[in-house]
Amino acid sequence: MATTKEYKDFVLEQLNLLNDITCKPMMGEYLLYYNGILFGGIYDNRLLIKIVNSNKKYNMQEQIPYEGAKQMYLVDDIDNKEILKEYKELYKKYEQNSICLNKENFEKSNRFIFIYDDIWISETTTLLPILQTFKFENKHAVGSIFDYFRFKWRIRVIETLIEKYIDINIFEYPNLVKQKVIAEISSREIKIMKKRFVIKLKSIIKPIDL
């Protein structure tokens, strides 16, 4: 049987707390996109998502959307709107707090801290002495060649730390909503800042008295 309009509307209502979800009809069923990327669909009144390497570890039930199609994962807990509400509220909070993603913060600031660092530091007092910042000039993070390698190292550390949370299924692991949000915000910051670091060389070399 084809998906009913009532079930489609119900699914979209649950998902409307996420950013950039779009739905396209297809032969009585519906394709779902997140940020323009196909991630699943609604088939016979079931929400199914594509099977990818990052979500295989969750051991979700497999079903086929229609005869002859590849297996997909069944999401059977979409009525838990509290999880989506928590996700949405945390995402908005961290996005606003991010120096990089918040335009007002970005223009005012003369330093840069990844949101991952910011959250980490706020919960751990022992990390304050090793707080790593990068100054802004003309909306770019600038520094010496040494700063550049320190910056690259910092990015790689964060990428390693967020890898296990970026694609997590919050319906399956609702206790990890915060980690997923931080991972997603950090990933967006990294993509932006990778293109915004400028190596600044000193134009004048001052003689050193020996």
Order of alpha helices (4+ residues) and beta strands (2+ residues): alpha-beta-beta-beta-beta-beta-beta-alpha-alpha-alpha-beta-beta-alpha-alpha-beta
